[in-house]
Amino acid sequence: MSLRDLARELYRAQQQVERLEKLLLSVTPEEEPAIQRELEDARDERRQLQKMIDGRKDSSPLPRRF
């Protein structure tokens, strides 16, 4: 997956987290645990995508010599 594709997926994941956080503020106590689990899954996905992007940005195809 290219860096551009990863960035798009990260943006989508961030939007999902924000949507779920807002939704969590207005749900009934019975719905809260399910939304909370979904929010944790979305946050995990966002974290994983961010780590992938950070790894891609840090790795250079050419060795550095100083």
SERO-4910 file (N, C-alpha, C, O; in steps of 0.05 Angstrom, whole numbers):
BEGIN
 pado doro    nc1    nc2    nc3   cac1   cac2   cac3    cc1    cc2    cc3    oc1    oc2    oc3
  Met    A     17    -23      0      0      0      0     18     25      0     37     26     15
  Ser    A     12     44    -17     28     68    -19     23     86      5      3     84     19
  Leu    A     41    105      8     38    124     30     13    141     27     -1    147     47
  Arg    A      6    147      2    -19    162     -3    -43    146      5    -62    157     18
  Asp    A    -43    121     -1    -66    103      7    -68    101     37    -90    101     49
  Leu    A    -45     99     50    -45     97     79    -56    123     92    -71    122    111
  Ala    A    -48    146     80    -58    171     90    -88    174     87   -102    184    104
  Arg    A    -98    164     65   -128    164     61   -142    146     82   -162    154     93
  Glu    A   -131    123     86   -142    105    106   -140    117    134   -159    114    150
  Leu    A   -118    130    140   -116    143    166   -137    165    169   -149    168    191
  Tyr    A   -141    181    149   -161    202    150   -189    190    155   -204    200    171
  Arg    A   -195    168    140   -221    154    144   -223    144    172   -245    146    184
  Ala    A   -202    133    183   -203    122    211   -206    145    231   -221    142    250
  Gln    A   -193    168    226   -197    191    244   -225    201    244   -236    208    264
  Gln    A   -237    202    220   -265    210    218   -284    191    232   -303    200    245
  Gln    A   -278    166    230   -294    145    244   -292    149    274   -312    147    289
  Val    A   -268    153    285   -264    157    313   -280    182    323   -293    181    343
  Glu    A   -278    203    308   -292    228    315   -322    224    315   -336    233    333
  Arg    A   -332    209    295   -361    204    293   -370    188    317   -391    194    328
  Leu    A   -355    168    324   -363    151    347   -361    165    373   -377    161    391
  Glu    A   -341    183    376   -339    199    401   -363    217    404   -373    219    426
  Lys    A   -372    229    383   -395    246    384   -420    230    389   -438    238    405
  Leu    A   -422    207    377   -445    189    381   -446    179    409   -468    177    421
  Leu    A   -424    174    421   -422    164    449   -435    184    468   -445    176    489
  Leu    A   -433    210    462   -445    230    480   -475    230    480   -487    240    499
  Ser    A   -487    218    460   -516    220    458   -531    193    459   -555    192    454
  Val    A   -517    171    465   -530    145    466   -541    139    494   -534    151    514
  Thr    A   -559    120    494   -571    111    520   -550     94    534   -532     83    522
  Pro    A   -554     91    560   -535     74    576   -534     45    565   -514     31    568
  Glu    A   -556     35    554   -556      8    544   -539      5    518   -527    -16    513
  Glu    A   -538     26    502   -522     26    477   -493     32    482   -476     26    464
  Glu    A   -487     44    504   -459     54    509   -438     33    506   -417     38    493
  Pro    A   -441      9    519   -419    -11    516   -412    -19    488   -389    -23    481
  Ala    A   -433    -22    471   -428    -30    443   -413     -8    428   -395    -13    413
  Ile    A   -421     17    432   -408     39    419   -380     42    429   -362     48    414
  Gln    A   -376     38    455   -349     40    467   -330     19    454   -307     25    448
  Arg    A   -340     -5    451   -324    -26    438   -317    -19    409   -294    -22    400
  Glu    A   -336     -8    395   -332      0    367   -312     23    366   -295     24    348
  Leu    A   -314     41    385   -295     63    387   -266     54    392   -247     63    380
  Glu    A   -263     35    410   -237     23    416   -225     10    391   -201     13    386
  Asp    A   -241     -5    377   -232    -17    352   -223      4    332   -202      1    319
  Ala    A   -238     25    329   -231     47    311   -206     61    319   -189     67    302
  Arg    A   -202     65    345   -177     77    355   -153     59    350   -132     68    343
  Asp    A   -157     33    354   -135     14    348   -127     14    319   -104     14    312
  Glu    A   -147     15    301   -142     17    273   -127     42    266   -107     42    250
  Arg    A   -135     64    278   -122     90    273    -93     89    283    -75     99    269
  Arg    A    -89     78    306    -61     75    317    -44     59    298    -21     66    293
  Gln    A    -55     37    289    -39     19    271    -32     33    245     -9     31    236
  Leu    A    -51     47    233    -46     62    209    -25     84    213     -8     88    196
  Gln    A    -27     97    236     -7    119    242     21    107    245     40    119    235
  Lys    A     23     84    257     49     71    260     60     62    233     84     64    228
  Met    A     43     53    215     51     45    188     62     70    173     82     68    160
  Ile    A     48     92    176     56    116    162     83    126    173    101    133    158
  Asp    A     85    126    200    110    135    212    133    117    204    155    127    199
  Gly    A    128     91    202    149     73    193    157     78    164    181     76    158
  Arg    A    138     84    147    145     90    119    161    116    117    179    118    101
  Lys    A    154    135    133    167    161    131    196    159    142    214    172    132
  Asp    A    200    142    162    226    139    175    245    122    158    269    126    159
  Ser    A    235    103    143    253     85    128    261     98    102    244    108     87
  Ser    A    286     99     98    297    110     73    307     88     56    320     69     66
  Pro    A    302     89     30    312     67     13    343     67     10    355     47      3
  Leu    A    355     90     15    384     92     13    396     95     41    386    109     58
  Pro    A    418     81     46    431     84     72    443    112     75    453    123     56
  Arg    A    441    121     99    452    148    105    480    146    115    486    128    132
  Arg    A    497    163    106    525    164    116    531    192    125    527    212    111
  Phe    A    541    194    149    548    220    160    577    221    167    587    242    176
***
